[in-house]
Each structure stands twice: as C-alpha cells, then as structure tokens.
C-alpha cells in the first residue's frame, strides 16, 4: 500500500512538473516573439524629423551678419499687424502697442537693438507727428513699417519723401486702405528690396473694403561700417 501511494504521489508530481515546464517554455517563446516584433516594428518606423526653428519663425535661417525679420500688415480693421526683428517681437496686438495707420519700429543697424516704436493714425491723426519722427531718424537706423486699416489718408509729399529716402519704391502711390509692409534704412544708397504693397480695390479685395494682409520675411544685413 505504501509503495502504491508513493507511485501515485510521484506520478502527480511529475505530471505537475511537466505541465509547468511546458507552460514556461510556451510563454517564454511567446514573449520573445512579441518582443522581437516590437523591436522590428520600432526599427521600421521612421523617426519623426523635427523642423529646425528659425528666428521670427521664418522659413530659413539668415547668414552671418544678417538680422532675421518678419513684418505682417493688419487684416482689414480687425487683426492688427506685427513686427519681429532678430527673434524679438517689437510690435503686436499682444504687446498692445499697435494702432490704426502706420506702425513703425526703429532699430540700431549695428547691434539690432530696438530704439523706439510708435503708431501714427493716418486717417484722423496729426501728420506732423510722423514728419518729425522720420526727420529725426539717424544714419544707420533700420526702419520697419506695417500698415493697419488706413495708412495714407493724411499722407503728404514731405512724409512720402522721407520714406523714399529710406528706400521705398511704393510709398508714392500708397492710398486709402492700401496694405503696405516695408523695411528700409537711413543712409541706404539704393532702393530697399524689402517692400510689399497691395492696392485697395473693391473688385479684388479679400476683406470687403480692404485688401488681403501682407506677410514679408527676410534677412537684413548688419551695418558694418
């Protein structure tokens, strides 16, 4: 009786041992297969490429001794303009320093530091304020301008001449509710390559009584002499 009981005990023991071995082998192989598939999948999956971040959110970086800039005009009389220079927002609705008319920032052409920024109401404001402001711009100063709503009702020949001296090609035809963005400099020998203009035309306007907004970005050369 004792021998028979021992045999049954050993039979149960070896049965359980065999079952445990089979289950252990199965799950070990399954886990290895899952891990291998996961690893292969990770290798096959292309890594997401992070786009490089450029100053002012521009599409490309600027070469050495150049300042990145982006100027965006206003959209109708609803969305205000913005001016960014060397990755610093100089004027915007968020900064609460923009207004109807012309928004102008003056920057040191050598070190890129903001000198001053101001708004000029060109519909019902005093044009002499803008005339005086432009007369006092010093040699080597970079001038950035963005229109908002109406940039030209109060415009006169004296003010237009100041902008022409700064390198503008379009200010002479700037009219009621036109859109305009411009970057020039005092002492510029040639016309500025940084200027965009769109005329207020009821047949082509995007915003009823106003044309589409303008967005201009680029690289302004640092004043070296």
The 8 nearest C-alpha neighbors of each residue, nearest first, counted from 0:
[[1, 3, 2, 4, 5, 6, 7, 8],
 [0, 2, 4, 3, 5, 6, 7, 8],
 [3, 1, 5, 0, 4, 6, 7, 8],
 [2, 4, 6, 0, 5, 1, 7, 8],
 [5, 3, 1, 7, 6, 2, 8, 0],
 [4, 6, 8, 2, 3, 7, 9, 1],
 [5, 7, 3, 9, 8, 4, 10, 2],
 [8, 6, 10, 4, 5, 9, 11, 3],
 [7, 9, 5, 11, 6, 10, 12, 4],
 [8, 10, 12, 6, 11, 7, 13, 5],
 [11, 9, 7, 13, 12, 8, 6, 14],
 [12, 10, 14, 8, 9, 13, 15, 7],
 [11, 13, 9, 15, 10, 14, 16, 8],
 [14, 12, 16, 10, 15, 11, 17, 9],
 [15, 13, 11, 17, 16, 12, 10, 18],
 [16, 14, 18, 12, 13, 17, 19, 11],
 [15, 17, 13, 19, 14, 18, 12, 20],
 [18, 16, 20, 14, 19, 15, 13, 21],
 [17, 19, 15, 21, 20, 16, 14, 22],
 [18, 20, 16, 22, 17, 21, 23, 15],
 [19, 21, 17, 23, 18, 22, 24, 16],
 [22, 20, 18, 24, 23, 19, 25, 17],
 [23, 21, 25, 19, 24, 20, 26, 18],
 [24, 22, 20, 26, 21, 25, 27, 19],
 [23, 25, 27, 21, 22, 26, 20, 28],
 [26, 24, 22, 28, 27, 23, 29, 21],
 [27, 25, 29, 28, 23, 24, 30, 22],
 [26, 28, 24, 30, 25, 29, 23, 31],
 [29, 27, 31, 25, 26, 30, 24, 32],
 [30, 28, 26, 32, 31, 27, 25, 33],
 [31, 29, 33, 27, 32, 28, 26, 34],
 [30, 32, 34, 28, 29, 33, 35, 27],
 [33, 31, 29, 35, 30, 34, 28, 36],
 [34, 32, 30, 36, 35, 31, 37, 29],
 [35, 33, 31, 37, 32, 36, 30, 38],
 [34, 36, 32, 38, 33, 37, 31, 39],
 [37, 35, 39, 33, 38, 34, 40, 32],
 [38, 36, 40, 34, 35, 39, 41, 33],
 [37, 39, 41, 35, 40, 36, 34, 42],
 [40, 38, 42, 36, 41, 37, 35, 43],
 [41, 39, 37, 43, 42, 38, 36, 44],
 [40, 42, 38, 44, 39, 43, 37, 45],
 [41, 43, 39, 40, 44, 38, 45, 37],
 [44, 42, 40, 41, 39, 45, 38, 46],
 [43, 45, 41, 42, 40, 46, 39, 47],
 [46, 44, 43, 47, 42, 41, 48, 40],
 [45, 47, 48, 44, 42, 43, 41, 49],
 [48, 46, 45, 49, 44, 50, 41, 43],
 [49, 47, 46, 50, 45, 51, 44, 52],
 [50, 48, 51, 47, 52, 46, 53, 45],
 [49, 51, 48, 52, 53, 47, 58, 59],
 [52, 50, 49, 53, 59, 60, 58, 48],
 [51, 53, 50, 56, 54, 57, 60, 59],
 [54, 52, 56, 60, 57, 59, 51, 55],
 [53, 55, 86, 56, 57, 67, 85, 52],
 [54, 56, 86, 57, 83, 68, 69, 53],
 [57, 55, 54, 53, 52, 58, 86, 69],
 [58, 56, 55, 59, 53, 54, 216, 60],
 [59, 57, 56, 53, 60, 216, 52, 54],
 [60, 58, 57, 53, 61, 54, 52, 56],
 [59, 61, 53, 62, 54, 57, 58, 67],
 [60, 62, 218, 65, 67, 63, 59, 66],
 [63, 61, 65, 64, 60, 218, 66, 220],
 [62, 64, 65, 61, 66, 220, 221, 60],
 [65, 63, 221, 220, 62, 66, 61, 223],
 [66, 64, 220, 221, 219, 63, 218, 62],
 [65, 67, 219, 85, 218, 220, 68, 221],
 [68, 66, 218, 85, 217, 84, 61, 54],
 [69, 67, 84, 83, 216, 217, 85, 55],
 [68, 70, 216, 83, 215, 82, 55, 84],
 [69, 71, 82, 215, 214, 81, 216, 83],
 [72, 70, 214, 81, 80, 213, 215, 82],
 [73, 71, 80, 145, 213, 146, 212, 147],
 [72, 74, 80, 147, 79, 78, 212, 75],
 [73, 75, 78, 212, 77, 76, 79, 211],
 [74, 76, 209, 148, 77, 73, 206, 78],
 [77, 75, 148, 74, 78, 147, 73, 79],
 [76, 78, 75, 74, 79, 73, 148, 147],
 [79, 77, 74, 73, 76, 80, 75, 92],
 [78, 80, 73, 92, 147, 77, 74, 81],
 [81, 79, 73, 72, 71, 91, 145, 147],
 [80, 82, 91, 71, 90, 70, 83, 72],
 [81, 83, 70, 90, 89, 88, 69, 71],
 [84, 82, 88, 69, 87, 68, 89, 55],
 [83, 85, 68, 87, 86, 67, 88, 69],
 [84, 86, 67, 66, 87, 68, 54, 55],
 [87, 85, 55, 54, 84, 83, 88, 67],
 [86, 88, 84, 83, 85, 89, 55, 54],
 [89, 87, 83, 90, 82, 84, 86, 91],
 [88, 90, 83, 82, 87, 84, 91, 104],
 [89, 91, 82, 81, 88, 96, 97, 94],
 [92, 90, 81, 94, 93, 97, 80, 96],
 [91, 93, 95, 94, 79, 97, 96, 80],
 [92, 94, 95, 91, 96, 90, 97, 81],
 [95, 93, 91, 92, 96, 90, 97, 89],
 [96, 94, 92, 93, 97, 91, 90, 98],
 [95, 97, 94, 90, 91, 92, 98, 117],
 [98, 96, 91, 95, 118, 92, 102, 90],
 [99, 97, 118, 100, 102, 96, 147, 120],
 [98, 100, 147, 120, 148, 101, 149, 119],
 [99, 101, 150, 120, 121, 149, 147, 119],
 [102, 100, 146, 119, 150, 118, 145, 103],
 [103, 101, 118, 145, 144, 117, 97, 146],
 [102, 104, 144, 143, 117, 116, 101, 118],
 [103, 105, 116, 143, 115, 142, 106, 117],
 [104, 106, 142, 115, 114, 141, 116, 113],
 [107, 105, 113, 141, 114, 112, 140, 111],
 [106, 108, 111, 140, 112, 109, 110, 141],
 [109, 107, 140, 222, 141, 139, 111, 221],
 [110, 108, 222, 107, 221, 111, 223, 139],
 [109, 111, 112, 107, 108, 221, 222, 106],
 [112, 110, 107, 108, 106, 109, 113, 85],
 [111, 113, 107, 106, 110, 114, 108, 109],
 [114, 112, 106, 115, 105, 107, 111, 104],
 [113, 115, 106, 105, 112, 107, 116, 104],
 [116, 114, 105, 113, 104, 117, 106, 103],
 [117, 115, 104, 103, 105, 114, 118, 90],
 [116, 118, 103, 102, 104, 119, 115, 96],
 [119, 117, 102, 98, 101, 97, 103, 120],
 [118, 120, 101, 100, 121, 129, 102, 117],
 [121, 119, 100, 124, 99, 122, 123, 118],
 [120, 122, 100, 153, 150, 151, 124, 152],
 [123, 121, 152, 120, 153, 124, 149, 100],
 [122, 124, 121, 120, 125, 153, 152, 126],
 [125, 123, 120, 121, 122, 126, 119, 153],
 [124, 126, 127, 128, 123, 120, 129, 121],
 [127, 125, 128, 129, 153, 124, 130, 154],
 [128, 126, 130, 125, 129, 131, 132, 158],
 [129, 127, 126, 131, 130, 125, 132, 119],
 [128, 130, 132, 126, 127, 131, 133, 119],
 [129, 131, 127, 133, 128, 132, 158, 134],
 [132, 130, 134, 128, 129, 133, 127, 135],
 [131, 133, 129, 130, 135, 134, 128, 136],
 [134, 132, 135, 136, 130, 131, 129, 161],
 [135, 133, 131, 132, 136, 130, 161, 137],
 [134, 136, 133, 132, 137, 131, 130, 138],
 [137, 135, 133, 134, 140, 138, 132, 185],
 [138, 136, 140, 135, 139, 185, 134, 186],
 [137, 139, 185, 186, 140, 136, 184, 187],
 [138, 140, 185, 108, 186, 137, 184, 141],
 [141, 139, 108, 107, 185, 184, 138, 106],
 [142, 140, 184, 106, 108, 105, 183, 107],
 [141, 143, 105, 183, 184, 182, 104, 140],
 [144, 142, 182, 104, 103, 181, 105, 183],
 [145, 143, 103, 181, 102, 180, 182, 101],
 [146, 144, 180, 72, 102, 101, 179, 80],
 [147, 145, 101, 72, 179, 150, 100, 178],
 [146, 148, 73, 100, 99, 149, 72, 101],
 [147, 149, 76, 75, 176, 99, 100, 73],
 [150, 148, 176, 100, 175, 147, 151, 122],
 [151, 149, 100, 121, 101, 146, 176, 147],
 [150, 152, 154, 174, 175, 153, 121, 149],
 [151, 153, 122, 175, 154, 121, 150, 174],
 [154, 152, 121, 151, 122, 126, 155, 123],
 [153, 155, 151, 152, 158, 121, 126, 159],
 [156, 154, 157, 158, 159, 153, 126, 151],
 [155, 157, 159, 158, 160, 154, 171, 161],
 [158, 156, 160, 159, 155, 161, 130, 154],
 [159, 157, 161, 160, 156, 155, 130, 154],
 [158, 160, 156, 162, 161, 157, 170, 171],
 [159, 161, 163, 157, 158, 162, 156, 164],
 [162, 160, 158, 164, 159, 163, 165, 133],
 [163, 161, 165, 159, 164, 160, 167, 166],
 [162, 164, 167, 160, 166, 165, 161, 159],
 [163, 165, 161, 162, 166, 160, 167, 185],
 [164, 166, 162, 184, 183, 185, 163, 167],
 [165, 167, 190, 191, 163, 164, 183, 187],
 [168, 166, 163, 162, 169, 170, 165, 191],
 [167, 169, 170, 166, 163, 190, 171, 191],
 [170, 168, 171, 167, 172, 173, 196, 194],
 [169, 171, 173, 172, 159, 167, 168, 162],
 [170, 172, 169, 173, 159, 168, 163, 156],
 [173, 171, 170, 169, 174, 168, 198, 159],
 [172, 174, 170, 171, 151, 177, 169, 175],
 [175, 173, 151, 177, 172, 176, 152, 150],
 [174, 176, 151, 152, 177, 149, 150, 199],
 [177, 175, 149, 148, 199, 209, 150, 174],
 [178, 176, 198, 199, 174, 175, 197, 173],
 [179, 177, 197, 196, 146, 176, 198, 212],
 [178, 180, 196, 146, 195, 145, 177, 197],
 [181, 179, 145, 195, 144, 194, 72, 146],
 [180, 182, 194, 144, 143, 193, 183, 195],
 [183, 181, 143, 193, 142, 194, 144, 191],
 [184, 182, 165, 142, 166, 191, 141, 181],
 [185, 183, 141, 165, 142, 140, 187, 186],
 [184, 186, 138, 165, 139, 140, 187, 137],
 [185, 187, 138, 184, 139, 188, 165, 164],
 [188, 186, 184, 185, 189, 165, 166, 190],
 [187, 189, 186, 190, 166, 164, 165, 191],
 [190, 188, 187, 191, 166, 192, 165, 186],
 [189, 191, 166, 167, 192, 168, 188, 187],
 [190, 192, 166, 193, 183, 167, 189, 194],
 [193, 191, 194, 190, 182, 166, 183, 167],
 [194, 192, 191, 182, 181, 195, 183, 217],
 [193, 195, 181, 180, 192, 182, 196, 191],
 [196, 194, 180, 179, 181, 197, 193, 213],
 [195, 197, 179, 178, 180, 198, 169, 194],
 [198, 196, 178, 177, 179, 199, 210, 195],
 [199, 197, 177, 200, 178, 196, 210, 174],
 [198, 200, 177, 210, 176, 209, 204, 201],
 [201, 199, 202, 203, 204, 198, 210, 209],
 [200, 202, 204, 203, 208, 199, 207, 209],
 [203, 201, 200, 204, 207, 199, 205, 208],
 [202, 204, 200, 201, 205, 210, 199, 207],
 [205, 203, 210, 201, 200, 209, 206, 207],
 [204, 206, 211, 210, 207, 203, 209, 208],
 [207, 205, 209, 204, 208, 210, 75, 211],
 [206, 208, 209, 204, 205, 201, 210, 75],
 [209, 207, 206, 201, 204, 210, 199, 75],
 [208, 210, 206, 75, 204, 207, 199, 176],
 [211, 209, 204, 205, 199, 206, 212, 198],
 [212, 210, 205, 204, 213, 74, 206, 209],
 [213, 211, 74, 72, 73, 210, 178, 214],
 [214, 212, 72, 71, 211, 215, 180, 178],
 [213, 215, 71, 70, 72, 212, 216, 69],
 [214, 216, 70, 69, 71, 213, 217, 180],
 [217, 215, 69, 68, 70, 57, 214, 218],
 [216, 218, 68, 67, 219, 69, 215, 57],
 [217, 219, 67, 66, 65, 61, 68, 220],
 [218, 220, 66, 65, 67, 221, 217, 68],
 [221, 219, 65, 64, 66, 218, 222, 108],
 [220, 222, 65, 64, 109, 108, 223, 219],
 [221, 223, 109, 108, 224, 220, 139, 110],
 [222, 224, 221, 109, 64, 108, 220, 139],
 [223, 222, 109, 139, 221, 108, 138, 220]]
